[in-house]
Amino acid sequence: MKKIMCLVFIVMVVVIIAACGKSSTEYIDETGTTPQAFVFNNVTGAAVNTVITSNYITVTGITNTSTPISIDKGSYEIDDNGFTSIAGTISNGQTVRLRHTSSSTNSTTVTQTLTIGTVSGTFSSTTVAGTSTETGEQLFNSACSSCHTASSLAGTTLAEIDSNTMQKGLTTAQLQLIVNYLATVQ
């Protein structure tokens, strides 16, 4: 019994020493390369196929001279020194912003992830929904004219577009505008 009590006491001492000064939920960055969390403001209502640039964030919490920075898509810029997609390093107090091209499809989100040390933040842009202010002719010219002439598709129905997988990422409402336009073409 004394041996069991001694063993329990030794285990308790080891556990107390191991946890000294740190709670189980607290993470202490002993390398000095982990910044505070950062947030980019997402963009909604972006124009399709357009370069979108985020707000600046200022890196804080890094106590080491520098820490790794990388991006999964698009590019980032540190202190207005030009955009890059190549991994690099960043230091405490520097600013960074992101850039990517919005989707070529309406109502679609593009998200990029920036990682500084072990902390990641995302920046997203969501394109505007197709609107009734777009004409069928404008939509045809932007989405279809590189492959087809309007006269070659005159009279094409929505069902034919769907069956021939000619949607080009357009919404049904946009496709209907194109069909309506094609109905007027001689």
N, C-alpha and C positions, 0 to 999 in steps of 0.2 A: 504494500500500500504506500509506503514511503517513497518507493521508486516511482510509482505512478504520479504521486503528488509533485515530486521533484521534476519529473518530465513535463508535467503540465505547467509548472512554474517557468521552466526554461523556455518552453514554446511561447508563453505569454510575454516574456521579456524580449524574445527575438521579434515578435510581432510589434510590440510597442516601439522598439528601437527602429525597425524598418519603416514604420509609419510616422515617425517623429516629425512634427511640423507640417505634414501634408495630409489633407483629407482624401478619401478615396475618390471623390468627384472632382478634385482640383488638379488641373494639369499645370505644371510649372515648366516653362520652356527654358531648359538649361543651356540650349545652344544659342539662344538669342536670335533665331531666324524665323520665328513665328509672329506674323503681324496680327493686329486686331482685325476682327471681321470687317469686311467692307461691302458696300451695297452700290450697285449701279441702278439708275432710274431707267426702267424699261420704256420702250416707245410703242405706242399703239397708233393706228391710223397712218402708218408709213406708206409712202408711195411704193409701188412694186418696182423691183430691180433697181433700187436706189442705195447709194452709200449712206449708211447710218452711223453716226458717231455718238458715243456715250458722254455722260457727264464726267468730269474729273473726280478722282478720289485721291486723298492724300494718305500715303502709307504711314501707319503708326504702329508702335509696339515692337519694332525690330531693334534689338540692342547690339547685335553684331554689326559689322561694317556693311554687309550686304547679304541678300538671300536670293535664291533662284526665283525666276518668274517665267511663266510659259502660258501659251494660249492654245486651245484645241482647234479653233478655226478663226478665220478673220485675222486681225492684227491688233497690236497694242502700241501705245506711244508713251514714253517716259519723258516728263518735263519738256514737252513740245520739241523733241529731238528727232522726229520722223517716225512713221509707223513701221513696224516689223512684225513678222510672225516667228522669228527665230528666238529660241529660249535665251534668256540672259540673266542679269542680276539687277536688283533694285535695293535701295537703302531707305532707311527711315526718313520721313519728311519729303520724299519725292512724290510727284503726282503722276498718275497714270490714267489713261482713258482708252477705250476700245473702239474698234471700227469693223463693220462687216457690211455686206450687201444684203438688202432685204430680199425676201422671196420674190420670185417672178410670178407668183400666184397670189391672187387676192385671199384675204382671211387666213394667211399662213404665217406661222411664227418661226423665226430663225433665232437660235440661242447659241451663244458662245460662252465658254468657261475660261476664266483667267485664274491661274493658280500662283500664289505667292507663298513660298515656303510650303506649308501643309494646309494653308487656308485657301479655299476657292470661292469665287463669286461669279454670278452669271449676269449677262446682259442680253436682253431679247428685244426683237422688233417684230411687231405683228402688222402685216399689211392691211390696208383698208379693204373693206368689203366692196364688192362690185356695186356700182351705183347706177341708177337709172339715167344719170347725166352722160354716161358713156354711150356713144352711138354704136350700132352694129357695124357700121363701116369702120369706125376707129378701132374697134376690137378686132375686126377682120384684118385690118392693115397691120396691127401690132402683133397678132398671134398667128395669122394664117398666110399672109401674102408672101412670105419667104418660100413657101412650098406650093402654093396654089394661086391661080388667078380667080377673081370673083366670077368671071363668066364660066370658068370650068366647073364651078360649084353651084351655079345658079339653080335654084329650085331644090337644093339639098334640104332634107328634113333633119330634125333633131335626132330622130331614131337612127338615121344613116350616120350621123356624126358619132353617136354613141357606139354603133356597131362596128365602125371603122377605127375606133380608138383615136379619134382626132380631137379629143377634148382639150389638149394642151394645158391642162390644169385650170381651165376656166370653170366657173360655176354654171349651173344649169340656166340661171337667169341670163348670164352673159352669152352662153351658147344660143339661147333663144333670140337674143338681140341680133346675133350674127345670122341666124336662119331667117329672121325677118328682113334683114338687109339683103341677103342673097335672093329672097323672093322678089326683090325689086330690080335685080340685075338682069339685063337682056342678054 
